[in-house]
Amino acid sequence: RCGGIATTSPEKTEQQLTEMINSSTNEITKIYRNRLQQLQKSFIKFDKKRTNPQIVALTIEEALTAKHPRTRYQVGYLSGAAAFLEKMPQSLVDAIMKRQYR
């Protein structure tokens, strides 16, 4: 499990979201602008904590060269939280995620 790898993809997503917010019609902007801006802020905050690809590569190397490799490896920000959420009932996970965007 990886909690997000530092690549150029997040920059593209942020740019697309900014363009969408700026090019929306007044009606759409009025309805969704605040939520989209909240989402954008959370993306920016998360992107600062993304894992260096070199660390991910070292973890993969560890898995490939281990005498007794584990079933799963965790690397990066929030990977432990993701592993924890996978063990919970989906309805509870949904409720937790829903609270994040209120």
C-alpha positions in Angstrom: 0.0 0.0 0.0 1.3 3.4 -0.9 0.0 6.6 0.5 0.7 8.6 -2.6 3.8 8.9 -4.6 5.4 12.3 -5.5 4.9 12.5 -9.3 3.8 15.1 -11.8 0.2 13.8 -11.8 -1.0 15.8 -8.8 0.1 19.0 -10.4 -1.9 18.1 -13.5 -5.0 17.3 -11.3 -4.7 20.6 -9.4 -4.3 22.5 -12.7 -7.4 20.8 -14.2 -9.4 21.5 -11.0 -8.4 25.2 -11.1 -9.4 25.5 -14.8 -12.7 23.8 -14.0 -13.4 26.2 -11.1 -12.5 29.2 -13.2 -14.4 28.2 -16.4 -17.6 27.1 -14.7 -20.9 29.0 -15.4 -22.3 31.1 -12.6 -25.0 28.6 -11.8 -22.5 25.7 -11.5 -20.0 27.9 -9.7 -22.6 29.0 -7.2 -23.5 25.4 -6.3 -20.1 23.7 -6.3 -17.4 26.4 -6.0 -16.9 26.1 -2.2 -16.7 22.3 -2.3 -14.3 22.3 -5.2 -12.1 24.8 -3.4 -12.2 22.6 -0.3 -11.2 19.7 -2.4 -8.4 21.7 -4.0 -7.0 22.7 -0.6 -7.1 19.1 0.6 -5.2 18.0 -2.6 -2.5 20.7 -2.0 -2.1 19.6 1.7 -1.9 15.9 0.7 0.5 16.6 -2.1 3.1 18.1 0.2 3.2 14.8 2.1 3.6 12.5 -0.9 6.3 9.9 -0.8 9.5 10.2 -2.7 9.5 7.6 -5.5 13.0 6.4 -4.4 11.5 5.3 -1.1 8.9 3.3 -2.9 11.6 1.8 -5.1 13.6 0.7 -2.1 10.5 -0.9 -0.6 9.9 -2.8 -3.8 13.5 -3.9 -3.8 13.2 -5.1 -0.2 10.1 -7.1 -1.2 11.8 -8.7 -4.2 15.0 -9.6 -2.4 13.6 -10.7 1.0 14.2 -14.3 1.9 10.7 -14.4 3.4 8.7 -11.6 1.8 5.6 -10.3 3.5 2.2 -10.4 1.9 1.9 -6.6 2.0 4.2 -3.7 2.5 3.2 -0.2 3.6 5.1 2.9 2.4 4.3 6.5 2.5 1.9 9.0 4.1 -1.5 7.5 5.1 -0.6 3.9 4.0 -1.2 2.7 7.5 -4.5 4.4 7.7 -5.5 2.9 4.3 -4.5 -0.6 5.6 -6.6 0.0 8.7 -9.7 1.2 6.7 -9.5 -1.9 4.5 -10.2 -4.1 7.6 -13.3 -2.1 8.6 -16.9 -2.6 7.3 -17.4 -0.6 4.1 -20.4 1.2 5.6 -18.2 2.6 8.4 -15.5 3.6 5.9 -18.1 5.4 3.8 -19.4 7.3 6.9 -15.8 8.3 7.8 -15.1 9.5 4.3 -18.4 11.4 4.1 -17.5 13.3 7.2 -14.3 14.5 5.5 -16.2 16.5 3.0 -19.0 18.1 5.0 
